C-alpha cells in the first residue's frame, strides 16, 4: 500500500526501505493511510518513543537519514512528542508517546470511514476530533468503539 509508491520516484522508495528495514516500527498515518490523499499529499508515519530505543538513538537514526526536527509544526495532540520532516521529500515522522494506542484509534476511524466526513475540516477541528477519540479510547480501551 503505502510502502510502494513508485510513481513518486525511486528516492521516496529508498527512504521507505530505510524506514521499513530499521529497528524501529513506523506506522503509516495521515491522508494516505485513510485513503483521502491528493496527488500532492505528503507521506505521514508515526513511531513509538520507547525508553528501550534510547530516545537519542531514534533521533540520530532520523537525522542520519535526512530528517530534521520540525519545530514549526504544532501538534496539539498530546500523543505527538515531536515531528521530523525529510529534507528532500514530503515525508513526515511523528514521534508519539503510545504508538499502539494511536494505531488502534486510527484503525477505528478508518474502519468506520470517519475521514470521509471530516476530511475538509480545519487542522484545529481535526486535532479536537483526535483528542476526543483518544479520550474515548482511554476511557474504554478494551471495548470496540464501533
N, C-alpha and C positions, 0 to 999 in steps of 0.2 A: 504494500500500500504506500505508505509514506517514505519508506527507505529506498525505493527505486523510482526516482522521478527523472528519468534520463532526458526528458525534453528540456530540463533546466541546466543541462551541461554536466560534463564529466567532473568538474571541480566540486559541485554540490554532492554528487555521488561519492566522491572521495571523502568529503567531510562526514557524510552519513556513515561510511565504512569505518572511519576512525571512531566515531561515537559508538557504533554498534559493537565493535571489537574491543572496546575499552573494558576495564574492570568495573566501570560504573554502569548503572541501569538507567538509560534515558528513555523516557516515555513520551510519545507524541501527544500534542495538545493543540489548541488553537483551531483556527478555521479549517485547516486541512484535516485534522483529526475528526472534526464534527461534520465534514463534508459540505461546508458552505464557503469554500475558498473561491477566490477570483484568480485569474491568471497571474496577477502581480502579487498575490498573497505571499507572506513570509512563511518560514517553517518554524514552528514552535515546539520545544521539548521542555520537559522538566526532569530534574534529578534530585534524589534524596541527599540532604546534607547530614550524613551519618557520622557519628563520632568515630566509628571504626575506619572510615575513609581518611581520617585526619583532614580536617577542613582545608588545610593548606595544600594537601595532595590534589584535591579536586580543583582548587583554584589554579594550581600550577599546570595541571592537565589541560584546562581550558585555555590558559594563556599560551602554552606551548603549541596549541593547535589553532592559533589566530583568533581567539576570542578575547574581547576586552569587557571589563565590567562596565555596564551602562548605568551611570548614576542619574541620567536624565529620565529614565523610565520609572514612573511612580506606580507601584502596585500597592493599593491599599488593602489587598487581600493579605491577611495575617499569615497565610501559609508560605507566601513568597518572601524569601530572605534576601535574594539578590538576583539580578538579571545580567547575563553575559550575551554580547552580540558578536557575531563573526565579523571580521574586518573586511571580507570581500563578498560575502553572500548574505542574503536576508535570512539568517538563521539565528534564532534566539533561544537561549537556555535559561530557564527559571530554576534557581536552586530553592527547593522547598523544604519545609520542616517535616512534613509527613506525606511522602510520595504515595504510599499505599492508600491513604485516605483520599487524596486528590484523585487518584486513579479510579477509585470506587465511585466517587461523586460524579466525575465526568462521564463514566460509563452509564450511570443512571440518567444523566442529562441526554446522552447520545441515544440510549435505548428508547427514551420517551420522545425523541425528536424535538426537544425543547428549543434547540438552537434555531430552528426554522421560525420560531415565534419571536425570539429576542435578537436575531441577527442584526437588525437595524437600530438597536438600542445604542445609546451613547456608552462610552467606556465606563463612566461612573455608575450608570444604571446596571451594566453587566457585572461590575465589581460588587454592587449591593446584592445582586441576584446570587453570585457565587458565595458571598458571605452567608446569605440566607440558607443556601443548600448545605454549606458546611455546618451551620447551626443545627439544621435538621438531622444531618448525618451523625454529628457528635451526640445528639440527644437520643437517637435510636440507631446506633451503628450495627446492631445485629438484625435489624428488620429491613426488609426491602421497601424502598420509598417509591413504589410504583402506583 
